[in-house]
Amino acid sequence: MNITIGRGKTARRAYGIDEIALVPGVRTLDPALADTRWKVGAIEREIPIIASAMDGVVDSRMAVLLSELGALGVVNLEGIQTRYEDPNPILDRIASVGKTEFVGLMQELYAEPIKPELITKRIQEIQAAGGIAAVSLTPVGASKYASTVAEAGADLLFIQATVVSTAHLSPESVESLDLVKLCQEMPMPVVLGNCVTYEVSLELMRAGAAAVLVGIGPGAACTSRGVLGVGVPQPTAIADCAAARDDYFQETGRYVPVIADGGIITGGDICKCIACGADAVMIGSPIARAAEAPGRGFHWGMATPSPVLPRGTRINVGTTGTIREILVGPAKLDDGTHNLLGAIKTSMGTLGAKDMKEMQQVDVVIAPSLLTEGKVYQKAQQLGMGK
């Protein structure tokens, strides 16, 4: 239903994660019976969580640890890991500067050229340790380095930008990336994003995407919504793109997972995204809080180092536990940021959903008071949900 903004302009209401709640049905089940497995291409994972391709979140070591735990981690192939043979002194510098200095420092550090041999090295490091080598490039980066990724034998390639479409217009002097050709020619599954609408997600699926990333601007360190004014709240965006997935499956028989990317902090957030239709989620700041994360307790967006228009910031997320405690527990915190898999399974048990497909079908209500109702003491004492 459209709402009138003013003469000549109407708008559709969209809903954010904090505005909805999940409704228990007539059945419950033991959380141990909840099946959280999902697939992208031929890769099956028990935990429907992907660690974002951000320099403060995933390096080769973290990618291996996430693989061992049953999740996925994506390495940013246009970041610190492929610009410097030893990223550690660079990461130390990023963590050491003040709030007013970091943008200039980031622009300086990311001006170092990307080295194709380091792309190969990072992929081989992950695979040699038994991990799944999932890597990320921007569309511009893919034009330059896709062949290097193919030759190195990565397991999964993410093509990511603030917005990706199959109808991109470029100046005559610049050749646009052909997403259809890329998906056909790459020897591994290609995940495309980001998008927030039914139409674009459907086009990306038709282009050959192995999965589609949904989310523009909700990330904890992203400032795109403030800088560009662009975005759609996640539950509405996920539901629209999931509808495209279902229609595409009916049309072709090929199932393309929808991955909710950004704005997801707690186990409850993950559960809501799945209930709106997501097959998995991509998260950054919750993983950046792990002791093993490369960011030293800091997290920053992929567009933060832009030399022209930074659309991200660096936030201090701290270090709250190991990656095992954050993903599978036991939880040391009471705010929903530890044992994320346990939260998903317990929510599924409470809702009576035995697998991810049933979780996508649970009832949802509009509930803007969900996180504040009855929580006056938690808020006043900054405990639990009041932190």
Disulfide bonds with the S-S distance in Angstrom:
none
